[in-house]
Amino acid sequence: MRTVNVHEAKTHLSRLLEAVGAGEDVVIARAGKPIARLASLRVARRRLGTLEGRFEVPSHWDKPLPDDVLASFADSPLEPRRDPR
């Protein structure tokens, strides 16, 4: 993590933003005391397929629930939402 003073930050803002865009954090200090940090707002991209081969989806994953399980939902103490109109 690079630390720069306020004057240097103002003078070289474009360069600092390039460094931040490349993943580096930059601390801005006044009189040697840190007052701010520049950090990237980029969200890391998700990589698909990273769990490939680590688990297996059962063949029955999308079959309907058994009747006794469905009945337990019907007996739920939660009331359905009513239309507020």
Secondary structure, DSSP 8 states (H G I E B T S, - for coil): -EEEEHHHHHHTHHHHHHHHHTT--EEEEETTEEEEEE---------TTTTTTT----TTTTS---HHHHHHHHT-S--------
